[in-house]
Amino acid sequence: MPLNNQISGTGTAGTKAVIVVGGGLAGIAAAAALDSSGYRVTLLEARRELGGRASSFEDPESDQLLDNCQHVLLGCCTNLQNLYARLNVANRIEYHRRVHFLDSHGRQFDLWGVAGLPAPLHLGPAMLGFGALTISERKQIITAMLAMLRLGKPGREKLEGQPFGQWLQEHRQSDRVIERFYDPVLISALNEDTRKAGSKYAIEVFQDAMLMNQHGYVVGLPACALEQLYAQRPCPDTRLGARVSEIIFNDLRATAVVLQSGEKLTADAIILATNHHAVQRWIPENLRTADDRFTHLDKLESVPILGAHLWFDKPVMSLSHAALFEGPLQWLFRKDAEGKILHGVISAARDWVDKPRDQCAELFARQIQRLFPHSSARLLRQKIVIEKRATFSPLPGTDAYRPAQEPPAGGIANLFLAGDYTKTHWPATMEGAVRSGYLAAEALTRRIPGTDGNVTGKTFMIPDLPTEWPARWLSARNRR
Ligand SMILES: Cc1cc2nc3c(=O)[nH]c(=O)nc-3n(C[C@H](O)[C@H](O)[C@H](O)COP(=O)(O)OP(=O)(O)OC[C@H]3O[C@@H](n4cnc5c(N)ncnc54)[C@H](O)[C@@H]3O)c2cc1C
């Protein structure tokens, strides 16, 4: 592919200049990958810190660095773990092999995997003894899990257009099983109501996290504020407080970005790693016609998430985390050693956006009192953060609207996209964002020559955890 060498940008002789716009996880991943491969990378982030939607803010009242919301990863998030290793923070993630569930009276039920037992056998003993459900309800789930194994990855792709509610009905999953098993897992993983979400994404969560590999389900929680995970810059030229206001195009090439300060930076290639709302504003009408990646972005529906920081006068919860069978809060996390500071999360929080914060806090305090009746703790303070555009909704049919990272033939040849909304086949998650960054970086290396002047095409993506033999065997046996 011919390159416009007159616009060699900020690159020195022999190196190609790449600008990455947006320092969320997608932009960080793309910048780190390309920097390690000899490209001259400039990362531009509008805010004063990196991390985007997975970041922290200073709370002047408590003098603490608070996360906008608790972020959870799973063992199957192979690319996110790889990025944490690149940033030298892999040891800041604490992994929990026991996943705790609480009913509305605080009775605890755990799911855990037997160490060393391959999937899906590892969860067998915990599933068989999961006292939150009757024996016949547990049987229902096992039948559904076998059906998911039988589908494999190709089978779930075919269900892209089907709501998961329909699949659950076809597989005779009762309302109580949905409330006590599917809802706690899926509403938070997909940020969507279990029945409304696309079957492909819902089944992917169970296949990747529970059924294929014994390490997939393990819950990872950062042991520090999210912002501290990005202390090591992904590339030397990382600029914070650098808001891009315009992209300059010359025919079907992006040649430069203009910052709000008026500064203009030229480049050989640009990766847009902002959310899709920003991307839409920058692409002129005539280029949108030539490049179909921008055609359907306005069809992606945004869904809010609520995060509640709650300070109590006495210890409340000793567990590190708990999924709750009954709301309003769906998950709770302990944020200090004593259990006096808790963080609660509501995903798919459409009904909470306009509720007065005090009213929300009162409801949460009452729920926590019911959960932990022996603690006479009083709520001292609350800080509720609602991210209105937290993620896009993985509704059935959404894949048709998610753009590829790489330009199509006849599209804007040196403009790449990254972001959780791009085509990764993952829901909007930190793992999805990192995958998008690595995919964008890989696409760029297929089109823009590296230091040696050759277009080599690098691989940054980390493979999924391998499917273990019982899962392979059960899947093949069931398919007969
Ligand atoms: C409340 C909440 C809870 C969540 N919980 C989880 C969870 O538990 N587990 C999980 O895996 N995922 C979770 N997610 C999803 C996860 O945070 C996102 O999928 C991921 O962080 C998206 O990363 P991104 O890089 O694609 O986008 P963003 O993080 O949105 O990054 C885009 C960046 O671009 C920057 N930008 C925008 N415009 C400009 C401009 N003009 N110039 C320069 N920079 C610009 C923004 O400031 C931002 O930093 C949660 C999200 C939210 C909001």
The ligand as a MOL file (V3000), in Angstrom:
LIG
                    3D

  0  0  0     0  0            999 V3000
M  V30 BEGIN CTAB
M  V30 COUNTS 53 58 0 0 0
M  V30 BEGIN ATOM
M  V30 1 C -19.7650 2.2670 35.5180 0
M  V30 2 C -19.0540 1.2150 34.6880 0
M  V30 3 C -18.7920 -0.0480 35.2230 0
M  V30 4 C -18.1480 -1.0100 34.4370 0
M  V30 5 N -17.8190 -2.2300 34.9850 0
M  V30 6 C -17.0740 -3.0910 34.2700 0
M  V30 7 C -16.5960 -4.2910 34.8580 0
M  V30 8 O -16.8470 -4.5930 36.0220 0
M  V30 9 N -15.8320 -5.1310 34.0970 0
M  V30 10 C -15.5060 -4.8190 32.8030 0
M  V30 11 O -14.7880 -5.6040 32.1730 0
M  V30 12 N -15.9470 -3.6920 32.2180 0
M  V30 13 C -16.7150 -2.8110 32.9170 0
M  V30 14 N -17.1300 -1.6530 32.3440 0
M  V30 15 C -16.8640 -1.4260 30.9130 0
M  V30 16 C -15.4480 -0.9090 30.6800 0
M  V30 17 O -15.1420 0.1370 31.5740 0
M  V30 18 C -15.3680 -0.3640 29.2500 0
M  V30 19 O -15.8240 -1.3350 28.3480 0
M  V30 20 C -13.9300 -0.0010 28.8510 0
M  V30 21 O -13.2730 0.6960 29.8750 0
M  V30 22 C -13.9960 0.8480 27.5870 0
M  V30 23 O -12.7020 1.2410 27.2050 0
M  V30 24 P -12.4780 2.0460 25.8580 0
M  V30 25 O -11.0400 2.3480 25.7790 0
M  V30 26 O -13.1250 1.3230 24.7360 0
M  V30 27 O -13.3190 3.3980 25.9970 0
M  V30 28 P -13.1660 4.6380 27.0920 0
M  V30 29 O -12.7730 4.0470 28.3640 0
M  V30 30 O -14.4220 5.3660 26.9640 0
M  V30 31 O -11.9380 5.4350 26.5010 0
M  V30 32 C -12.0750 6.4740 25.5620 0
M  V30 33 C -11.1140 7.5860 25.9480 0
M  V30 34 O -11.1370 8.5760 24.9220 0
M  V30 35 C -10.9930 9.8300 25.5450 0
M  V30 36 N -11.4830 10.8700 24.6310 0
M  V30 37 C -12.7580 11.1040 24.2440 0
M  V30 38 N -12.7980 12.1640 23.4130 0
M  V30 39 C -11.5290 12.5800 23.2630 0
M  V30 40 C -10.9240 13.6390 22.5090 0
M  V30 41 N -11.6650 14.4910 21.7940 0
M  V30 42 N -9.5750 13.7940 22.5540 0
M  V30 43 C -8.8090 12.9380 23.2970 0
M  V30 44 N -9.3310 11.9460 24.0410 0
M  V30 45 C -10.6750 11.7580 24.0130 0
M  V30 46 C -11.8480 9.6970 26.8030 0
M  V30 47 O -11.5270 10.6870 27.7610 0
M  V30 48 C -11.5020 8.2880 27.2450 0
M  V30 49 O -10.4160 8.2700 28.1340 0
M  V30 50 C -17.7960 -0.6880 33.1050 0
M  V30 51 C -18.0630 0.5770 32.5740 0
M  V30 52 C -18.6700 1.5200 33.3560 0
M  V30 53 C -18.9120 2.8880 32.7750 0
M  V30 END ATOM
M  V30 BEGIN BOND
M  V30 1 1 1 2
M  V30 2 1 2 3
M  V30 3 2 2 52
M  V30 4 2 3 4
M  V30 5 1 4 5
M  V30 6 1 4 50
M  V30 7 2 5 6
M  V30 8 1 6 7
M  V30 9 1 6 13
M  V30 10 2 7 8
M  V30 11 1 7 9
M  V30 12 1 9 10
M  V30 13 2 10 11
M  V30 14 1 10 12
M  V30 15 2 12 13
M  V30 16 1 13 14
M  V30 17 1 14 15
M  V30 18 1 14 50
M  V30 19 1 15 16
M  V30 20 1 16 17
M  V30 21 1 16 18
M  V30 22 1 18 19
M  V30 23 1 18 20
M  V30 24 1 20 21
M  V30 25 1 20 22
M  V30 26 1 22 23
M  V30 27 1 23 24
M  V30 28 2 24 25
M  V30 29 1 24 26
M  V30 30 1 24 27
M  V30 31 1 27 28
M  V30 32 2 28 29
M  V30 33 1 28 30
M  V30 34 1 28 31
M  V30 35 1 31 32
M  V30 36 1 32 33
M  V30 37 1 33 34
M  V30 38 1 33 48
M  V30 39 1 34 35
M  V30 40 1 35 36
M  V30 41 1 35 46
M  V30 42 1 36 37
M  V30 43 1 36 45
M  V30 44 2 37 38
M  V30 45 1 38 39
M  V30 46 1 39 40
M  V30 47 2 39 45
M  V30 48 1 40 41
M  V30 49 2 40 42
M  V30 50 1 42 43
M  V30 51 2 43 44
M  V30 52 1 44 45
M  V30 53 1 46 47
M  V30 54 1 46 48
M  V30 55 1 48 49
M  V30 56 2 50 51
M  V30 57 1 51 52
M  V30 58 1 52 53
M  V30 END BOND
M  V30 END CTAB
M  END
